[in-house]
Amino acid sequence: MSAPTPRPGRLPRSPVVLRDGQWWLVSRAGSILATDPAFTSTLDAFATAVAAADQVVAGLHARQSTPSSSDAGGER
C-alpha cells in the first residue's frame, strides 16, 4: 500500500482548500494564501492523516462487500 497523499480540494469541515500544492483560507469575503510554515505543515500532516483514514475505511468497505469463503454455506 502506498503512502496516502492529501487530495486537492477542501479539507473536510474546515475553511481550508489545497490548490496546486498551496493551502488557502477561504470565506465568503474571499481567499488568502496560507504562508506560515508551521501552520501549513500542520495542515499537511492533518490532510495526510485524513487521506490515510479514508484509505482504511475504503479497505474495510471493500472487505465487507466481498463474501468470505467461510460464509459459503459452511457450518458455524
Protein Blocks (a to p, Z undefined) as FASTA:
>chain_A
ZZddddedjdehiabdceehiacdddfkbccddfbfklmmmmmmmmmmmmmmmmmmmmmm
mmmmpccfklnopaZZ
